[in-house]
Amino acid sequence: MHQTGPMKQLTLRLPDDLHSQLKSLAESERRSLHAEILRLIEEALENRQPTR
């Protein structure tokens, strides 16, 4: 999971349909939208295949 401590703030613009999907997923996982987005980004980075 993500580290606790200082965090950078980011303004993120999302298409309405993507926002709705993320919000629904967060609700079904009983997480805040913020926590769900962090989880998805962390998971994607962990599963990323190194390039060359």
C-alpha positions as CSV (number, residue, x, y, z in Angstrom):
1,M,0.0,0.0,0.0
2,H,1.1,3.6,-0.3
3,Q,3.4,5.3,2.1
4,T,2.1,7.6,4.7
5,G,3.7,11.0,5.1
6,P,4.0,14.0,2.8
7,M,2.0,13.8,-0.4
8,K,1.9,15.9,-3.6
9,Q,-1.4,17.3,-4.6
10,L,-2.6,16.8,-8.2
11,T,-5.5,18.1,-10.1
12,L,-6.8,15.4,-12.4
13,R,-9.4,15.9,-15.1
14,L,-11.4,12.8,-16.0
15,P,-14.1,12.1,-18.6
16,D,-17.5,11.8,-16.9
17,D,-17.8,8.1,-17.8
18,L,-14.4,7.2,-16.4
19,H,-15.2,9.2,-13.2
20,S,-18.5,7.3,-12.9
21,Q,-16.7,3.9,-13.3
22,L,-14.1,4.8,-10.7
23,K,-16.7,6.1,-8.3
24,S,-18.8,2.9,-8.7
25,L,-15.7,0.7,-8.2
26,A,-14.7,2.6,-5.1
27,E,-18.2,2.3,-3.6
28,S,-18.3,-1.5,-4.3
29,E,-14.8,-1.8,-2.6
30,R,-15.9,0.4,0.3
31,R,-13.1,2.9,-0.4
32,S,-13.0,6.6,-1.1
33,L,-12.5,7.6,-4.7
34,H,-9.0,8.9,-3.7
35,A,-8.0,5.6,-2.1
36,E,-9.3,3.6,-5.0
37,I,-7.4,5.7,-7.6
38,L,-4.2,5.3,-5.5
39,R,-4.8,1.5,-5.3
40,L,-5.3,1.2,-9.0
41,I,-2.2,3.3,-9.8
42,E,0.0,1.3,-7.3
43,E,-1.3,-2.0,-8.7
44,A,-0.6,-0.9,-12.3
45,L,3.0,0.1,-11.4
46,E,3.6,-3.1,-9.5
47,N,2.4,-5.2,-12.5
48,R,4.3,-3.1,-15.1
49,Q,6.7,-5.0,-17.3
50,P,10.1,-3.4,-17.5
51,T,11.0,-2.1,-20.9
52,R,14.1,-3.6,-22.4
